[in-house]
Amino acid sequence: MAAPGAAGGAILKDVVAYVEVWSSTGTENYSKTFTNQLVDMGAKVSKTFNKQVTHVVFKDGYQSTWDKAQKTGAKLVSVLWVEK
């Protein structure tokens, strides 16, 4: 089955991502934008940070998320990693 958004294909087919992307002021959550891009590129996106998560897309998020990614060995990546 082809991933949605054939232009991006399934380049991220083996990725399970958790997305936590906030504005620098911490008032605007931009996670949905990056979630949609990841899905278009073939990734699965988890609504919770669980043991299946392989990558954490992170910008100005919670320290606890950063710490958990470090502890579990999930790859912490910036929003630039998602750019098409």
C-alpha positions in Angstrom: 0.0 0.0 0.0 1.4 3.4 -1.0 1.8 6.1 1.5 -0.5 9.1 1.2 1.1 12.0 -0.7 2.9 10.0 -3.3 5.3 12.9 -4.0 7.1 12.1 -0.8 6.7 8.4 -1.1 7.5 6.2 1.8 11.0 7.4 2.5 10.2 7.3 6.3 8.4 4.0 6.2 10.4 2.6 9.2 10.0 5.7 11.3 7.6 5.9 14.3 7.7 9.6 15.4 6.5 11.5 18.3 6.1 15.2 17.5 6.5 18.1 20.0 6.9 21.4 18.2 6.0 24.7 19.9 6.6 28.4 19.1 9.5 29.9 20.9 7.0 31.7 23.3 5.4 28.3 24.1 2.0 29.6 23.2 1.5 28.0 19.8 1.6 24.2 19.2 2.8 23.5 15.6 3.0 19.8 15.9 0.1 19.1 13.6 1.9 20.7 10.6 4.9 18.4 11.1 2.7 15.4 11.8 1.1 15.8 8.4 4.4 16.1 6.6 5.7 13.0 8.3 2.7 10.9 7.4 3.0 12.2 3.8 6.6 10.9 3.8 5.5 7.4 5.0 6.2 7.7 8.8 3.8 6.5 11.5 3.1 9.2 14.1 2.3 8.3 17.7 0.1 10.5 19.8 1.9 9.3 22.9 5.6 8.8 23.6 5.8 5.0 23.9 8.4 2.3 23.4 7.6 2.0 19.6 8.8 5.6 19.0 12.0 5.7 17.1 12.3 9.5 16.5 11.2 12.6 18.4 10.7 15.8 16.4 11.4 18.4 19.0 11.4 22.2 19.2 10.8 24.2 22.3 9.0 21.3 24.0 8.9 20.0 27.5 12.2 19.1 29.2 10.6 15.8 30.3 10.1 14.8 26.6 13.8 15.6 25.9 14.9 13.6 28.9 12.7 10.6 28.0 14.1 10.6 24.4 17.6 10.6 25.9 16.8 7.8 28.3 15.0 5.6 25.8 17.5 6.1 22.9 15.0 7.6 20.5 16.6 9.9 18.0 16.0 13.6 18.8 15.6 15.5 15.6 14.8 19.1 14.7 12.0 20.4 12.5 14.6 20.8 9.7 14.8 17.0 9.6 11.2 16.9 8.4 11.4 19.6 5.7 10.6 18.2 2.3 
